[in-house]
Amino acid sequence: MPSGLEADQKVIAAHGCYAMTATTALTAQNTQGVYGIHHTPPEFVRKQIDACVDDIGVDVVKTGTPVELLSLLIQNYSLSPA
C-alpha cells in the first residue's frame, strides 16, 4: 500500500488533477517500520514551493506540513484557507 507523496499523487490523479510537490522529509522505511528520517532544510522547501507556484500555480494545498509553515504560505501567496 503506497503512503505519503506516492499515495497523495495517485489519489489526486484519480480525480483528474495534477500534483506539484514540495518534499519536507525523506524516510527510509518499509512495511515493518521507519529506519530513518532526513528533514529537508526549510530554505530548500521554500524554493520547491516557489518553483511550483511560479510555474503552475496553486488551486488546492494538501499538507502534512507544520501549521506554522502553512500559515506563512497562505500569507505569502494570498491563498484562501478552505
HUSULGI-V190029 format. One record per pair of residues at least 12 apart in sequence whose ideal C-beta (glycine too) atoms are under 10 Angstrom apart, sorted by the first residue. I is the first residue (numbers start at 1). J is the second residue. If there is no record, write none. Layout:
BEGIN
i j
I J
I J
END
This chain:
BEGIN
i j
1 31
3 27
3 29
3 31
4 21
4 23
4 25
4 26
4 27
4 29
4 64
5 19
5 21
5 22
5 23
5 24
5 26
5 64
8 21
8 62
8 63
8 64
9 21
11 62
12 60
12 62
17 59
17 60
18 56
18 59
19 52
19 56
19 60
19 62
20 48
20 49
20 51
20 52
20 53
20 55
20 56
20 57
20 58
21 48
21 49
21 52
21 62
22 40
22 44
22 45
22 46
22 47
22 48
22 49
22 50
22 51
22 52
22 53
22 61
22 63
22 65
22 69
22 73
23 40
23 44
23 45
23 48
24 39
24 40
24 41
24 42
24 44
24 45
24 48
24 63
24 64
24 65
24 66
24 69
25 37
25 38
25 39
25 40
25 45
25 64
25 65
26 38
26 39
26 40
42 66
42 69
42 72
45 65
45 69
45 73
46 69
46 72
46 73
46 76
49 61
49 65
49 69
49 72
49 73
49 76
49 77
50 76
50 77
53 73
53 76
53 77
53 79
57 77
58 73
58 77
58 79
59 79
60 79
60 82
61 73
61 74
61 77
61 79
61 81
61 82
END
